[in-house]
């Protein structure tokens, strides 16, 4: 968290605000938030225009006009918010980018997010080095099937694996499996091609619906203007333990699967289903 829909929402919100704008100042309050030497990072970012902001999987890219690109991963609790000047920094604000009349602030309660600086021409190589599969909204059935079936594991672990499909996370894996009536413990090796096709179609549909709702706000996620998303009111599995399954009415349960809290219907999503 944030996952693909949340990151996409942030990027869409920031694009008309920051593209073409020059970075007038940069303040780093927590140096470890930047992987490079903060002085070098600042030197290469200051007075540069942001040519483009885009997303790949859960990563945000800020392309600068000096052919360098800032890469950001929000991890668990990162927030990227624009605010009008003046606006005071709080104790969870770790980096600020200043523009003419507003600033972009990075907040992160747990401090797990990181900024990196790479040459723009190295973006594709960077994605390759991170071993990211094709983005979840772009991946084809052929590629998804190939990536999926090479793994000898169960569905929950496979769909969280960014080398299989980039952008899915805990929330949207649970939502996808609920709609497909597939157990998170279902062995990937037992999937038929028609199940793989349907699984991918449903995953993309869930992600698109979440984007339209501006993401899921449960704990820390907010959009680029600080507002909350709305998909949490549409969740059918995630965080719904004790609630009736929308398919059959059986109470949803929570188990730890693939190291993550996992929500599913023990009847509709039984492992032998």
MIDO-848132 format. One line per field, with one value per residue: x, y, z of N, C-alpha, C in turn; residue number from 1. Coordinates in Angstrom, 2 decimals. Layout:
// residues N
n_xx c(X,...)
n_yy c(Y,...)
n_zz c(Z,...)
ca_xx c(X,...)
ca_yy c(Y,...)
ca_zz c(Z,...)
c_xx c(X,...)
c_yy c(Y,...)
c_zz c(Z,...)
nr c(NUM,...)
***
This chain:
// residues 273
n_xx c(0.85,0.78,-0.83,-1.04,-3.49,-3.61,-1.13,-1.36,-3.50,-2.34,-0.33,-1.89,-3.19,-1.10,0.16,-1.02,-0.39,2.37,3.94,6.10,6.83,9.29,11.69,12.28,13.41,14.72,14.22,15.57,14.74,15.12,17.77,18.23,16.11,16.75,18.53,20.99,23.90,22.79,23.57,24.54,22.22,20.51,21.85,21.55,18.84,17.77,16.49,15.58,13.22,10.23,9.62,7.92,5.67,5.21,4.01,5.06,4.12,4.28,5.88,6.90,7.86,9.75,10.54,13.20,14.33,17.03,17.79,17.86,16.18,13.93,13.16,10.61,9.47,6.70,6.38,5.12,3.74,4.03,3.37,2.54,2.06,0.65,0.77,-0.40,1.73,2.28,3.19,3.44,5.95,5.44,6.25,6.42,7.10,9.49,10.80,10.83,9.76,10.04,8.06,6.93,4.50,3.60,4.27,5.65,5.18,6.73,5.56,5.94,5.19,6.42,8.85,9.87,9.84,11.65,13.76,15.32,17.89,18.26,19.73,17.76,17.79,18.29,16.04,14.46,16.32,16.59,14.06,14.25,16.39,15.18,13.67,11.02,7.90,5.78,3.63,0.58,-1.75,-1.12,-0.08,-0.13,-2.25,-0.75,1.88,1.42,0.47,2.74,4.60,3.30,2.92,5.45,6.06,6.13,3.99,1.41,-1.65,-1.94,0.67,1.89,0.55,1.26,3.85,6.10,7.61,6.03,3.63,3.32,2.43,0.15,-1.04,-1.60,-4.31,-5.70,-5.19,-6.58,-9.18,-9.47,-9.25,-11.47,-13.60,-13.17,-13.66,-11.61,-9.30,-6.87,-4.91,-4.82,-3.15,-0.90,-0.10,-2.32,-4.11,-6.28,-6.07,-8.21,-8.98,-6.75,-6.92,-9.37,-8.74,-6.76,-8.25,-10.17,-8.52,-7.50,-9.89,-10.71,-8.59,-8.97,-11.50,-10.87,-9.12,-10.88,-12.28,-10.43,-8.61,-7.89,-8.52,-7.52,-5.73,-3.19,-3.10,-3.55,-4.76,-3.13,-3.89,-4.40,-6.82,-9.11,-9.37,-12.04,-12.55,-12.59,-15.15,-16.22,-15.05,-14.89,-13.63,-11.03,-10.12,-12.61,-13.32,-15.53,-17.74,-20.54,-20.03,-20.32,-21.11,-22.20,-22.93,-21.57,-19.45,-16.66,-13.22,-10.02,-6.67,-3.13,-1.31,1.24,2.77,1.17,-1.75,-4.71,-7.82,-10.76,-13.46,-14.39,-16.00,-16.82,-14.27,-12.82,-9.94,-10.11,-11.87)
n_yy c(-1.18,2.19,0.86,-0.01,1.43,3.59,4.89,5.54,7.33,9.41,10.24,11.07,13.20,14.95,15.50,17.65,19.73,19.89,19.32,20.82,22.75,24.55,23.45,25.23,25.18,22.88,20.89,18.70,16.82,14.42,12.72,10.00,9.35,9.76,7.97,8.56,10.66,13.40,16.04,15.90,14.95,17.14,19.10,18.17,18.28,20.82,23.83,22.65,21.77,19.89,17.58,15.44,13.33,10.02,6.62,3.29,0.13,0.16,2.33,5.77,8.14,11.01,12.89,14.96,18.05,17.98,15.56,13.71,11.54,11.40,8.87,7.40,5.39,4.71,2.88,1.68,3.74,6.16,9.48,11.78,15.00,18.03,21.40,24.72,27.59,29.71,26.79,24.89,22.46,19.24,16.81,14.44,15.06,14.65,15.46,18.20,19.73,22.76,25.02,27.76,28.86,26.90,23.88,20.56,18.01,15.36,12.95,10.54,8.24,5.89,5.97,4.41,4.80,5.73,7.98,8.07,8.82,8.65,8.35,9.47,7.97,5.50,4.42,2.20,0.17,0.33,-0.55,-3.13,-4.07,-4.06,-6.20,-6.14,-7.18,-6.77,-3.93,-4.12,-3.18,-3.32,-5.78,-8.75,-11.61,-13.80,-13.21,-12.93,-15.50,-17.03,-16.00,-16.61,-19.40,-20.42,-20.45,-22.37,-22.31,-20.94,-19.12,-16.58,-15.84,-15.80,-13.75,-11.53,-11.26,-9.23,-9.82,-11.30,-9.94,-6.51,-4.19,-5.10,-5.60,-6.37,-5.63,-5.61,-8.08,-9.78,-8.84,-9.48,-12.31,-12.97,-12.19,-13.96,-16.33,-17.96,-19.73,-18.25,-20.03,-21.72,-23.88,-22.66,-24.28,-25.82,-24.28,-23.68,-22.66,-21.06,-20.17,-18.65,-16.65,-15.43,-14.61,-12.64,-10.78,-10.02,-8.97,-6.69,-5.30,-4.81,-3.13,-0.94,-0.05,0.72,2.82,4.65,5.27,6.64,5.24,3.31,4.23,3.47,3.54,5.25,6.28,9.02,11.17,13.24,15.80,15.61,14.51,11.75,8.43,6.41,3.73,1.96,1.65,-0.12,-2.53,-6.06,-8.16,-7.60,-6.60,-7.30,-9.24,-11.32,-10.26,-10.91,-12.97,-11.73,-13.39,-15.82,-15.48,-16.61,-16.07,-13.95,-14.75,-14.25,-14.96,-15.50,-15.46,-16.10,-14.39,-12.20,-10.54,-12.04,-12.06,-13.91,-15.97,-18.87,-20.78,-20.21,-19.82,-22.09,-24.23,-26.52,-25.79)
n_zz c(0.00,-0.89,-3.87,-7.38,-8.34,-6.51,-6.86,-9.56,-9.42,-7.95,-9.75,-11.96,-10.77,-10.21,-12.65,-14.38,-12.74,-12.15,-14.42,-16.71,-14.93,-13.02,-10.67,-7.91,-5.39,-2.96,-0.18,2.14,4.77,6.00,5.40,4.65,3.09,0.53,-1.83,-3.05,-2.52,-0.72,-1.36,-3.98,-5.21,-4.82,-6.32,-8.94,-9.30,-8.68,-10.11,-12.41,-14.94,-14.72,-17.03,-17.49,-15.70,-14.71,-14.31,-13.42,-12.69,-9.25,-9.05,-9.23,-11.65,-12.32,-14.88,-15.73,-17.32,-17.78,-18.55,-16.50,-14.23,-11.56,-9.33,-7.47,-4.83,-2.94,-0.94,2.14,3.61,2.32,1.15,-1.41,-1.91,-3.14,-2.10,-1.50,-1.22,1.65,3.59,6.41,7.30,8.73,11.34,9.95,7.41,4.98,2.71,0.45,-2.53,-4.09,-5.97,-8.04,-6.86,-5.19,-3.35,-3.42,-1.26,0.52,2.60,5.17,7.40,8.31,7.08,4.96,2.23,-0.78,-2.65,-5.79,-8.21,-11.60,-14.88,-17.56,-19.90,-18.91,-17.82,-18.72,-18.34,-15.61,-14.75,-15.66,-14.10,-11.62,-11.94,-12.76,-13.96,-16.89,-16.69,-14.83,-16.08,-18.72,-19.43,-21.41,-22.07,-22.91,-22.01,-19.25,-18.60,-19.21,-17.36,-14.97,-14.89,-14.64,-12.05,-9.13,-6.99,-4.85,-5.56,-4.19,-3.39,-5.90,-7.35,-5.92,-6.58,-8.12,-10.33,-11.90,-12.44,-12.57,-10.15,-8.80,-5.46,-1.99,-1.40,-3.92,-4.98,-3.21,-3.73,-6.44,-6.43,-4.88,-6.56,-8.61,-7.41,-6.47,-4.50,-2.33,-1.78,-3.88,-6.10,-8.51,-10.61,-11.19,-12.53,-15.26,-18.73,-19.40,-16.90,-16.22,-18.16,-17.44,-14.86,-15.26,-16.73,-14.83,-12.79,-14.08,-14.44,-11.78,-10.95,-12.68,-11.87,-9.28,-9.79,-10.96,-8.70,-7.34,-5.77,-2.72,0.50,3.58,5.77,5.54,2.91,0.70,-1.91,-4.43,-3.70,-1.08,-0.39,0.30,-1.13,-2.64,-2.98,-0.88,0.12,-1.60,-1.33,-1.36,-0.18,1.07,4.31,5.22,7.07,8.88,7.72,5.50,2.65,-0.63,-2.64,-1.51,1.16,3.29,6.11,5.77,6.17,7.80,7.11,7.51,4.71,2.42,3.87,4.31,5.54,4.65,3.05,2.56,1.26,2.90,1.76,-1.00,-1.99,-1.48,-1.20,-2.83,-4.75)
ca_xx c(0.00,-0.14,-0.67,-1.16,-4.52,-3.26,-0.03,-1.91,-4.30,-1.40,0.31,-2.89,-3.47,0.06,0.61,-1.34,0.10,3.84,4.63,6.49,7.18,10.68,11.95,12.99,14.15,14.57,14.62,15.60,14.76,15.56,18.70,18.16,15.01,17.40,19.56,22.26,24.37,21.79,24.12,24.54,20.81,20.00,22.51,21.02,17.39,17.45,16.33,15.20,11.79,9.70,9.07,6.85,5.53,4.51,4.03,5.24,3.87,4.07,6.93,6.64,9.02,9.71,11.56,13.66,14.79,18.48,17.96,17.86,14.83,13.75,12.31,10.08,8.58,6.05,6.39,3.91,3.00,4.44,2.36,3.09,0.95,0.98,0.09,-0.10,2.65,3.20,2.59,4.49,6.28,5.23,7.33,6.47,7.53,10.91,11.39,9.93,10.14,9.37,7.81,6.67,3.41,3.22,5.35,5.32,5.76,6.74,5.35,6.07,5.22,7.35,10.14,10.35,9.92,12.97,13.97,16.56,18.13,18.88,19.68,16.49,18.01,18.46,14.78,14.10,17.30,16.24,12.90,14.78,17.20,14.25,13.00,9.58,7.17,4.99,2.62,-0.65,-2.76,-0.62,0.39,-0.99,-2.55,0.38,2.98,0.97,0.43,4.12,5.20,2.60,3.07,6.82,6.19,5.50,3.52,-0.04,-2.07,-1.70,2.09,2.23,0.01,2.00,5.20,6.21,8.24,4.96,2.75,3.76,1.43,-0.79,-0.62,-2.45,-5.72,-6.32,-5.11,-7.72,-10.41,-9.52,-9.51,-12.86,-14.48,-12.94,-13.97,-10.40,-8.63,-5.49,-4.03,-4.96,-1.85,-0.80,0.06,-3.62,-4.94,-6.48,-5.82,-9.40,-8.92,-5.71,-7.49,-10.38,-8.04,-6.14,-9.32,-10.76,-7.53,-7.48,-11.16,-10.65,-7.67,-9.60,-12.57,-10.23,-8.61,-12.03,-12.66,-9.26,-7.86,-8.45,-7.99,-7.84,-4.90,-2.33,-3.15,-4.35,-4.45,-2.12,-4.35,-4.64,-8.14,-9.12,-10.00,-13.38,-12.77,-12.76,-16.57,-16.60,-14.28,-15.69,-12.83,-9.99,-10.57,-14.03,-13.51,-16.75,-18.83,-21.01,-19.55,-21.35,-21.55,-22.98,-23.34,-20.66,-18.62,-15.29,-12.21,-8.67,-5.53,-1.87,-0.88,2.34,3.27,0.26,-3.12,-5.47,-9.26,-11.42,-14.63,-13.97,-16.87,-16.65,-12.86,-12.19,-8.77,-10.43,-12.89)
ca_yy c(0.00,2.27,-0.05,0.63,2.48,4.77,5.57,6.12,8.48,10.48,10.71,11.82,14.46,15.84,15.82,19.01,20.72,20.04,19.19,22.12,23.65,24.50,23.22,26.41,24.87,21.50,20.71,17.30,16.79,13.08,12.39,8.61,9.20,9.84,6.93,9.17,11.75,14.47,17.24,15.61,14.88,18.51,19.80,17.72,18.51,22.23,24.67,21.83,21.64,18.53,17.39,14.45,12.42,8.81,5.49,1.93,-0.67,1.01,3.35,7.08,8.69,12.43,13.16,16.34,18.50,17.78,14.13,12.88,11.18,11.07,7.69,7.34,4.30,5.16,1.79,1.42,4.89,7.39,10.38,12.83,15.95,19.41,22.38,26.11,28.28,28.94,25.63,24.39,21.03,18.59,15.89,13.32,15.57,14.33,16.12,19.17,20.35,24.06,25.62,29.20,29.22,25.75,22.92,19.15,17.49,13.91,12.56,9.09,7.95,4.81,6.32,3.32,5.25,6.18,8.71,7.75,9.63,7.88,8.99,9.15,6.91,4.25,4.05,0.82,-0.69,0.36,-1.45,-4.49,-4.41,-4.32,-7.44,-5.90,-7.68,-5.73,-3.30,-4.90,-2.69,-3.49,-7.14,-9.57,-12.93,-14.69,-12.92,-13.24,-16.96,-17.50,-15.63,-17.26,-20.86,-20.83,-20.44,-23.49,-21.74,-20.76,-17.90,-15.32,-15.52,-15.52,-12.47,-10.47,-11.28,-8.18,-10.36,-11.94,-8.85,-5.33,-3.23,-5.70,-5.72,-7.17,-5.28,-5.94,-9.53,-10.34,-8.48,-10.25,-13.72,-13.06,-12.14,-15.16,-17.49,-18.78,-19.69,-17.72,-21.19,-22.57,-24.04,-22.09,-25.37,-26.43,-23.34,-23.90,-21.45,-20.22,-19.53,-17.62,-15.56,-14.75,-14.00,-11.40,-9.84,-9.52,-8.13,-5.39,-4.62,-4.33,-2.00,0.20,0.44,1.40,4.10,5.55,5.67,7.34,4.42,2.82,4.90,2.75,4.09,6.40,6.79,10.15,11.57,14.31,17.03,15.33,13.93,10.29,7.67,5.94,2.33,1.19,1.34,-1.13,-3.75,-7.26,-9.14,-7.01,-5.99,-7.60,-10.43,-11.27,-9.79,-11.97,-13.02,-11.21,-14.49,-16.87,-15.11,-17.15,-15.01,-13.86,-15.01,-13.71,-15.81,-14.99,-16.26,-15.42,-13.35,-11.06,-10.77,-12.39,-12.14,-14.73,-16.75,-20.27,-21.64,-19.91,-19.84,-23.26,-24.65,-27.55,-25.29)
ca_zz c(0.00,-2.01,-5.00,-8.70,-8.46,-5.70,-7.52,-10.80,-9.02,-7.58,-10.99,-12.73,-10.08,-10.24,-14.01,-14.84,-11.78,-12.07,-15.70,-17.27,-13.84,-12.60,-9.25,-7.44,-4.17,-2.49,1.22,2.56,6.24,6.41,4.31,4.21,2.15,-0.79,-1.92,-3.41,-1.66,-0.82,-2.01,-5.43,-5.60,-4.86,-7.41,-10.23,-9.36,-8.57,-11.31,-13.55,-15.21,-14.80,-18.36,-17.48,-14.57,-15.12,-13.38,-13.89,-11.50,-8.09,-9.05,-9.84,-12.35,-12.65,-15.88,-15.72,-18.65,-17.93,-18.88,-15.30,-13.79,-10.15,-9.15,-6.11,-4.42,-1.71,0.05,2.91,4.14,1.65,0.57,-2.26,-1.88,-3.45,-1.25,-1.81,-0.31,2.51,4.24,7.30,7.29,10.02,11.70,9.01,6.10,4.87,1.53,-0.19,-3.80,-4.18,-7.28,-7.91,-5.94,-4.40,-3.15,-3.40,-0.03,0.70,4.00,5.31,8.83,8.61,6.45,4.11,0.85,-1.21,-3.90,-6.50,-9.39,-12.66,-16.19,-18.23,-20.88,-18.18,-17.17,-19.07,-17.70,-14.19,-14.61,-15.86,-12.93,-10.53,-12.33,-12.84,-15.13,-17.56,-15.86,-14.76,-17.02,-20.07,-19.68,-22.25,-21.53,-23.23,-21.10,-17.89,-18.49,-19.20,-16.08,-13.88,-14.87,-14.32,-10.59,-8.43,-5.74,-4.85,-6.23,-3.46,-3.50,-7.30,-7.79,-5.23,-7.13,-9.14,-11.54,-12.66,-12.87,-11.82,-9.70,-7.88,-4.08,-1.13,-1.52,-5.20,-5.14,-2.49,-4.44,-7.68,-6.12,-4.43,-7.73,-9.42,-6.57,-6.42,-3.21,-2.33,-1.64,-5.07,-6.77,-9.85,-11.58,-11.50,-13.28,-16.69,-19.50,-19.30,-15.58,-16.30,-18.97,-16.63,-13.73,-15.72,-17.09,-13.59,-12.13,-14.77,-14.17,-10.40,-10.92,-13.36,-11.00,-8.15,-10.31,-11.10,-7.34,-6.79,-4.85,-1.47,1.69,4.81,6.85,5.23,1.54,0.24,-3.28,-4.52,-3.06,0.33,-0.15,0.38,-2.20,-2.31,-3.30,0.35,0.34,-2.57,-1.09,-1.14,0.54,1.91,5.56,5.40,7.90,9.67,6.88,4.60,1.27,-1.54,-3.48,-0.84,2.50,4.30,6.68,5.27,7.19,7.57,7.43,7.02,3.56,1.72,4.75,4.32,5.97,3.44,3.32,1.54,1.66,3.04,0.96,-2.44,-2.34,-0.87,-1.98,-3.80,-5.67)
c_xx c(0.89,0.20,-0.93,-2.25,-4.20,-2.15,-0.51,-2.73,-3.42,-0.77,-0.67,-3.20,-2.33,0.44,0.25,-0.78,1.60,4.55,4.87,6.90,8.63,10.78,12.84,13.84,13.85,15.06,14.50,15.77,15.25,16.46,18.59,17.02,15.52,18.54,20.93,22.72,23.38,22.28,24.13,23.12,20.24,20.57,21.90,19.52,17.03,17.46,16.03,13.68,11.41,9.02,7.85,6.85,4.75,4.72,4.38,5.11,3.53,5.08,6.45,7.94,8.77,10.86,11.91,14.23,16.30,18.83,18.26,16.42,14.85,12.77,11.89,9.22,8.02,6.07,5.07,3.08,3.36,3.27,3.07,1.96,1.42,0.15,0.50,0.87,1.93,2.45,3.67,4.71,6.00,6.34,7.45,6.83,9.04,11.60,10.34,10.55,9.34,9.25,7.43,5.64,2.97,4.44,4.78,5.98,5.68,6.66,5.42,6.24,6.29,8.72,10.72,10.51,11.31,12.92,15.30,16.67,18.87,18.86,18.43,16.65,18.15,17.16,14.39,15.04,17.01,15.08,13.34,15.57,16.32,13.45,11.48,9.00,6.48,3.91,1.29,-1.72,-2.38,-0.28,-0.62,-1.24,-1.38,1.52,2.63,0.98,1.84,4.78,4.61,2.94,4.50,7.06,5.45,5.10,2.01,-0.37,-1.72,-0.24,2.45,1.77,0.65,3.41,5.30,6.97,7.24,4.01,3.03,2.60,0.41,-0.19,-1.70,-3.94,-6.33,-6.15,-6.30,-9.03,-10.57,-9.89,-10.94,-13.81,-14.37,-13.32,-12.81,-9.74,-7.26,-4.47,-4.09,-3.61,-1.87,-0.76,-1.27,-4.55,-5.07,-6.21,-7.02,-9.45,-7.88,-6.23,-8.49,-9.75,-7.43,-7.19,-9.93,-9.80,-7.50,-8.76,-11.18,-9.76,-8.29,-10.72,-11.99,-9.67,-9.74,-12.50,-11.52,-8.58,-8.60,-7.77,-8.45,-7.04,-4.21,-2.55,-4.08,-3.92,-3.46,-2.57,-4.74,-6.00,-8.06,-9.74,-11.34,-13.58,-12.98,-14.22,-17.06,-15.88,-15.19,-14.94,-11.90,-10.59,-12.05,-14.29,-14.72,-17.96,-19.27,-20.43,-20.66,-21.84,-22.56,-23.43,-22.50,-19.76,-17.18,-14.31,-10.89,-7.64,-4.26,-1.36,0.16,2.86,2.37,-1.10,-3.99,-6.93,-9.94,-12.63,-14.23,-14.83,-16.61,-15.20,-12.13,-11.05,-9.07,-11.44,-12.39)
c_yy c(1.24,1.28,0.71,1.70,3.75,5.57,6.23,7.37,9.68,11.08,11.55,13.17,15.46,16.31,17.24,20.10,20.96,19.91,20.57,23.13,23.45,24.32,24.34,26.13,23.44,21.43,19.24,17.29,15.46,12.54,10.95,8.36,9.24,8.83,7.50,10.14,12.92,15.73,17.07,15.58,16.28,19.27,19.44,18.00,19.99,22.95,23.87,21.81,20.16,18.39,16.47,13.68,11.20,7.71,4.20,1.03,0.25,2.15,4.63,7.61,10.17,12.72,14.64,16.74,18.44,16.31,13.24,12.64,10.81,9.90,7.63,6.10,4.67,4.13,1.72,2.66,6.22,8.16,11.46,13.82,17.34,20.34,23.78,26.68,29.42,27.79,24.99,22.88,20.45,17.55,14.69,13.76,15.41,14.96,17.06,19.69,21.63,24.52,27.08,29.53,28.06,24.86,21.50,18.55,15.96,13.62,11.04,8.75,6.92,4.98,5.20,3.73,5.75,6.93,8.25,8.66,8.79,8.68,8.53,8.01,5.53,3.75,2.60,-0.18,-0.78,-0.60,-2.90,-4.95,-4.72,-5.60,-7.31,-6.50,-6.50,-5.22,-4.05,-4.46,-2.95,-4.94,-7.94,-10.92,-13.89,-14.48,-13.28,-14.75,-17.54,-17.22,-16.43,-18.73,-21.32,-20.91,-21.64,-23.02,-21.64,-19.34,-16.62,-14.89,-15.11,-14.13,-11.28,-10.30,-10.29,-8.65,-11.10,-10.91,-7.65,-4.42,-3.79,-5.76,-6.43,-6.91,-5.87,-7.40,-10.18,-10.06,-9.28,-11.70,-13.93,-13.09,-13.39,-16.45,-18.49,-18.63,-19.05,-18.83,-22.11,-22.68,-23.48,-23.18,-25.99,-25.50,-23.76,-22.60,-20.51,-19.51,-18.41,-16.41,-14.74,-14.02,-12.67,-10.35,-9.21,-8.61,-6.74,-4.61,-4.05,-3.09,-0.76,0.79,1.22,2.75,5.10,6.07,6.38,6.58,4.06,3.49,4.15,3.32,5.38,7.02,7.98,10.48,12.73,15.63,16.81,14.74,12.40,9.68,7.14,4.44,1.47,0.83,0.25,-2.45,-4.92,-8.31,-8.47,-6.27,-6.26,-8.83,-10.24,-10.76,-10.91,-11.85,-12.56,-12.26,-15.38,-16.55,-15.69,-16.04,-15.09,-14.05,-14.36,-14.73,-15.13,-15.95,-15.46,-14.25,-12.15,-11.46,-10.93,-12.66,-12.91,-15.45,-18.22,-21.23,-21.42,-20.07,-20.97,-23.74,-25.69,-27.08,-25.27)
c_zz c(0.00,-3.14,-6.30,-8.76,-7.68,-6.37,-8.82,-10.49,-8.67,-8.83,-11.81,-12.08,-10.19,-11.64,-14.46,-13.94,-11.92,-13.41,-16.31,-16.21,-13.40,-11.07,-8.74,-6.20,-3.77,-1.05,1.58,4.08,6.79,5.29,3.78,3.23,0.71,-0.84,-2.26,-2.33,-1.81,-1.52,-3.52,-5.96,-5.78,-6.06,-8.77,-10.40,-9.39,-9.92,-12.58,-13.70,-15.21,-16.16,-18.34,-16.17,-15.05,-14.10,-14.12,-12.67,-10.35,-8.00,-9.74,-10.43,-12.66,-13.61,-15.92,-17.08,-18.81,-18.15,-17.67,-14.89,-12.31,-10.07,-7.69,-5.93,-3.06,-0.59,0.80,3.24,3.47,1.07,-0.24,-2.52,-2.29,-2.57,-1.67,-0.77,0.40,3.16,5.11,7.16,8.67,10.24,10.76,7.59,5.99,3.66,0.95,-1.49,-3.94,-5.63,-7.05,-6.83,-5.05,-4.17,-3.13,-2.17,-0.01,2.19,4.07,6.78,9.16,7.93,5.58,2.64,0.50,-2.54,-4.49,-7.71,-10.42,-13.95,-16.92,-19.24,-20.23,-17.53,-17.46,-18.42,-16.19,-13.92,-14.74,-14.64,-11.72,-10.78,-12.34,-14.11,-15.81,-16.60,-15.95,-15.74,-18.48,-20.42,-20.49,-21.58,-21.75,-22.24,-19.66,-17.65,-18.39,-17.86,-14.92,-13.77,-14.62,-12.82,-9.99,-7.04,-5.79,-5.29,-5.48,-3.60,-4.92,-7.72,-7.08,-5.80,-8.29,-10.39,-12.41,-13.25,-11.99,-11.45,-8.74,-6.48,-3.29,-1.32,-2.79,-5.59,-4.45,-3.21,-5.73,-7.41,-5.61,-5.62,-8.59,-8.69,-6.56,-5.05,-3.33,-2.21,-2.85,-5.79,-8.19,-10.92,-12.00,-12.26,-14.73,-17.43,-19.43,-17.95,-15.57,-17.06,-18.15,-15.46,-14.12,-16.06,-15.84,-12.85,-12.76,-14.48,-12.77,-10.31,-11.55,-12.52,-9.83,-8.59,-10.45,-9.75,-6.61,-5.66,-3.57,-0.28,2.93,5.98,6.40,3.85,1.37,-1.18,-3.25,-3.93,-1.60,0.64,-0.15,-0.87,-1.73,-2.51,-2.05,0.62,-0.62,-2.37,-0.75,-0.32,1.55,3.11,5.85,6.27,8.81,8.93,5.93,3.20,0.33,-2.52,-2.75,0.57,3.62,4.82,6.17,6.43,6.80,7.99,6.93,5.94,2.79,2.55,4.88,4.86,4.74,3.79,2.19,2.12,1.75,2.23,-0.53,-2.90,-1.64,-1.77,-3.05,-4.84,-7.10)
nr c(1,2,3,4,5,6,7,8,9,10,11,12,13,14,15,16,17,18,19,20,21,22,23,24,25,26,27,28,29,30,31,32,33,34,35,36,37,38,39,40,41,42,43,44,45,46,47,48,49,50,51,52,53,54,55,56,57,58,59,60,61,62,63,64,65,66,67,68,69,70,71,72,73,74,75,76,77,78,79,80,81,82,83,84,85,86,87,88,89,90,91,92,93,94,95,96,97,98,99,100,101,102,103,104,105,106,107,108,109,110,111,112,113,114,115,116,117,118,119,120,121,122,123,124,125,126,127,128,129,130,131,132,133,134,135,136,137,138,139,140,141,142,143,144,145,146,147,148,149,150,151,152,153,154,155,156,157,158,159,160,161,162,163,164,165,166,167,168,169,170,171,172,173,174,175,176,177,178,179,180,181,182,183,184,185,186,187,188,189,190,191,192,193,194,195,196,197,198,199,200,201,202,203,204,205,206,207,208,209,210,211,212,213,214,215,216,217,218,219,220,221,222,223,224,225,226,227,228,229,230,231,232,233,234,235,236,237,238,239,240,241,242,243,244,245,246,247,248,249,250,251,252,253,254,255,256,257,258,259,260,261,262,263,264,265,266,267,268,269,270,271,272,273)
***
